[in-house]
């Protein structure tokens, strides 16, 4: 039975490593395309700035996941050397949290920029959104840094108590008592996840409502099918992101719930999805952005010619 458990864990870690490697290349593509455009002195707009930081945070997060998968398979004993496990957990937490908040910023930006409402406050945000974006990104970075400090402290506390645990990104397999300090730290983490999730939910719902209303008006006024199809395609993209982000949020909350319990299988299955999410969503973003889609199709055509 022990050999079956070991084999299962090795297979899971291998899957996570492959997912992380694929996601790294996808996000590296986004970073390269945007950086090349920047170097050519083509100023990036606000959405591209968010995409660039989102791609960087996801690339780093997946890189750490890949390194962890490699170390846990080849050199598992290195993970228990102080402070390697603390650093891996805190850096992974920083980039994961940045990923969540940058995704939320992107969704909020699209909602304000695309949606059309006659509310005076909404109109004010639409005018000022380009100036607000840098502050949103700065706030996201500060929140991510605070979360990484909490994770480092928690991981250090667990190891200092000489408890047997395994870290997989942010997740522990340890039996520890939920004292007030530990509970308050987990509560802050959960609150941060919930806040970013609510920002995405409200932005996506408002944007879907606005696009649906606009699509109905175009159909009533007999507008051309291309405009209607473009709005339907945009709604499908937003809806797919909303579903994926919702599952991602549930998985993050489950890691907090099962983080202090001896639930290896559940944690590993959850982490498989969490590792796949950045790469899959980045693919959706590539095909939703004309510049990125054009660059990808150009690369694919060159590969076919060879």
N, C-alpha and C positions, 0 to 999 in steps of 0.2 A: 504493500500500500504506500509506503514511504517513497519507493522508486516511482510509482505512478504520479504522486504529488510533485516530485522533483521534475519528472518529465513534462508534466502539465505546466509548471512554472517556467521551465526552459522554453517551451513552445510559445507561451504567452509573451515572454520577454523578447523572443525572436520576432513575433508579429509586431510588437511595439517598436522594436528597432527598425523594421522595414517601413512601418507607417511614418515614423519620425524621419527616416532618410528621404522618403518620397516627398513629405511635406516640406522638408528643408529645401529641396530643389525647386518646388513650386513657389515658395516664398522668396527664394533667391532670385528667381526670374522676375518677380514683381519689383524687388529692390534694384536689380540691374537696369531694367527698363526705365524706371523713374529716375535713377541716378544718372544714366546716360543722357536723358532729356534735360536734367538739371545742369550737367556739365556743358551741354551744348548751349547754355545760357537761355534756355526756355524756362521761365519761372513756373514753378509748380503752383497749381491752384490749391484751394483749401482741402478739397477732397483727396487730392494726390499727396498732400503732406500727411494727412491722416493715414492713407494707404501705405505710405513709405514707413512710417513709424509702426503701423500694424504689422507690416511684413517683417520689419527688423525684430520686433518683439516675438513674433511667431517663429522666426528662424532661430533665434537664440533659445527659445523655450524648447523647440524640437531638437536642437543640437544637444542641449543638456539631457533631454530624454534619451537620445541616442547614446550619449556617453554613459549614462546610467545603465542602459541596457547592455552595453559592451562590458562595462566593469562588473556588473552583476553576473555576467556569464563567464568572463575570462578571469577576472581578478576580484572575486566577491569579498575577500578579506579586506581589501583596500577601503571598502565602504564604511568599515567600522573604525577607521583610524580618525581620531579627532584632529582637525575639525572638518574633514572631508564631507561627512554626511550633513553637517550643519550648513556648509556652504552650498552644497548641491540643492538642499531643500529650500534655502533662502533665495538663491538665484532663480530656481525654477518657479518659486512663488512670485517673485518680482515680475518675471516675464509673463507668467500666466495671468496675473492681475492686470498687468499693462495690456495684454491681449484683450481681456474682458472689457476694460474701460475704453480702449481705442475703438473696439467694435461698437460699443455704445455711442461713442462720439460720432462715428461714421453714420450710424443709423439716425441719430439726432440731426446731424448736418443735412442728410438727404431729405429728412422730413421737413425741416425748415426751408430748405432751398427749393424743393419740388412741390410740396403741398401748397394749396391755395385756400386760405381762409381770410375772412374779412375782419377778423379780430385785430384791434389796434396794436396789442402787445405782440401778436404773431407777426404783423407787418414790420414792427420795430426790430424784432429778432432777424427777420429776413434781410433787412438792410444792414444790420450790424454783425451778421453771423461770421463774416470773414475776419473781423477783428476779435471775435469771441473765441474762435477755434484755437489760437495759440494758448489762451488761458485754460481752455478745457483740457488740452494736451498736457499742460504743466500740472494741472490739478490731478490728472490721471496718473502722472509719474510720481507725484508726492504720495498719493494713496497707495500705489504699488510698493513704494519704498517702505511705507509704514507697515504694510502687510508682510513684507519680507523680513523686517526686524522682528515682528511677532513670531513668525515661523522659525527664525533662527533661535529665538529664546525658548520656544516650546521644544524644539528638537534637542537643544542643549540640556534642557531640564530632564527630558526623557533619558538621554544618554548618561547624565550625571547620576541618575538614580540606579545605574547599572542594570537597566532593563533590556531584555532581548527584543530588538525591534528591527524592522527592515523598512527603509524609506524608498518609496517609489514616487519621485516628484514631491508632492505635498503630503503623501499618504503613509500612515504608519500602521504596523501590525503590532500592537502593544497593549497589554492589560495594565492600565493605569487608573488611578482614582481621579474622578472628575472634581478636583478641588475648585475653589472659587476663582483662583488665578487662571487655571486652565480653561474653565468654562467661559470666563469673560473674554479670553483671547479668541476662542472658537466663535463666540457670539459676535465679536467684531468682524471676524472673517466672513461669517454668514451674512451679516448686515451689509458688508461691501458687495458680496455677490448679489444680494437681493436688490440693492440700489441700482447697480448696473443693469440687472435684469428688468427692473421696472422702467428704466429709461428706454431700453430697447422695445419693450412691450408697448408703451404709450406712443413712441415715435412710429413704430411699424403700423399700429392700428390706425393712427391719424393719417399716415401716408396712404395706407390701403383704402381708407374711406375717401380720401381726396381723389385718388386715382380712379376709384370705382365711379364716383360721382361725375368726374370729368369724362370718363369713358361713356357713361350713359348719355351725357349731353351731346357728345360727338356722334353717337349712333342716332340720336333723335334728330340732329341737324344734318344727317346723311354725310358726315365727313368721310374721307377716304379710308379704306380698310387698313392702310399702312399705319396711320396714326392710332387707330383702335388696337391693332395688333401690338404696337410698341407699348401701349399702356398695359395690355394684358400680360406681355412678357415681363414688364417691370413688376407687376403685381405678383406674378409667379416667383420671381427672384426674391422679392421681399418676404413672401409667404414661406418659401423654402428656408430662408435664413431664420425666420421667426421660429419655425418648427425645430430646426437644428439648435438654435440658441436656447430654446426651452428645454430640450433634452440635455444640453450641456449644463444648464443651470441645475437641473434635477440631479445630474451625476455629481456635480460639485457639492451639493448639499448632502448627498449620500456619503461622500467621502468624509464629511465632518461627522455624520452620524456613526459610520462604521470605523472611523479613524482610531477609536479607542477600544475596538473590539477585535477579537481574533477571527476575522472574516477575510481570509486571503483571497478566496475565489471571487467574491463580490468586488473587492477592491481592484483586482487585476482586470476583471471584465469591464469595470467602469473606466479604468485607465486606458483600455484599448480604444474605447470611444473618444475619450478626451484627447488622445493622441491623434486620432483620425480627424477630429473636428477642424483644427487649423488648416490642414491641407485641403480638405474638401471645400470648406467655405472660401478659401483663397482661390480655388478654381472657379467658383461661382462669381467671385469678384472680378476675375480676369475676363470672363465672358460677358460681364456686365459693363466693362469699361472699354470703350472703342479703341483707345490707344494700346492697352494691354492685349486686347484680342487681336488687333492688327499685327502687333509684334510677334505674338505666338503663332499666328497663321503663317507669317513670313518665315519664321524659323522652321515650322513643319514642312512648308513647301520646299525650302532649301534641303532639308533632310531627305525628302522624297526624291529630289533631283539627283542626289548623290547615290 
